[in-house]
Structure formats: C-alpha cells, structure tokens
Amino acid sequence: MEFINGSEAVQIIRNLENKKKIKGITIASVTAFEDEIIKTGLVKAGVDYLLKKPCDKNSLLFFLRNLRFLNN
C-alpha cells in the first residue's frame, strides 16, 4: 500500500465528496508540526480544525463539543 500524507488524504476525501455530491464531513488534523507552511497546507487541503500534539484534554473537549457548529 502506498502511503500518503495528511494533506493528500484530505484532498482525496474532499474530491470524493464533490464527485459524489455529498455534504462535507468535519476533518480534524492532529499534528506535532508548528510550521505555518504545513498548517496552511492542511487548511488549503480542506482540514476544518487543527489540534496540536500533544493534544490536551481541554482542546479535545472543545473540538468535540463544537462539532455541530463546525458542520454547519
């Protein structure tokens, strides 16, 4: 199996959503990278929410509690 990075995976998912004309799902990226170029690439690919590793409990709970708002 060929490996792909997170940005490529998100692009594949977003392309499938467009092709199948289905509502987009919320995609969260959990990354240890603090590089702005990587963050920008993930957002451009279609990531809805970025969580930084190590992910603390409060950040994860905030994301989970706000999923319904991210999906609108």
Secondary structure in CASP SS format (residue, H / E / C, confidence):
PFRMAT SS
TARGET T0000
AUTHOR 0000-0000-0000
METHOD secondary structure of the structure
MODEL  1
M C 1.00
E C 1.00
F C 1.00
I C 1.00
N C 1.00
G H 1.00
S H 1.00
E H 1.00
A H 1.00
V H 1.00
Q H 1.00
I H 1.00
I H 1.00
R H 1.00
N H 1.00
L H 1.00
E H 1.00
N H 1.00
K H 1.00
K H 1.00
K C 1.00
I C 1.00
K C 1.00
G C 1.00
I C 1.00
T C 1.00
I C 1.00
A E 1.00
S E 1.00
V E 1.00
T E 1.00
A C 1.00
F C 1.00
E C 1.00
D C 1.00
E H 1.00
I H 1.00
I H 1.00
K H 1.00
T H 1.00
G H 1.00
L H 1.00
V H 1.00
K H 1.00
A H 1.00
G C 1.00
V C 1.00
D C 1.00
Y E 1.00
L E 1.00
L E 1.00
K E 1.00
K C 1.00
P C 1.00
C C 1.00
D C 1.00
K H 1.00
N H 1.00
S H 1.00
L H 1.00
L H 1.00
F H 1.00
F H 1.00
L H 1.00
R H 1.00
N C 1.00
L H 1.00
R H 1.00
F H 1.00
L H 1.00
N C 1.00
N C 1.00
END
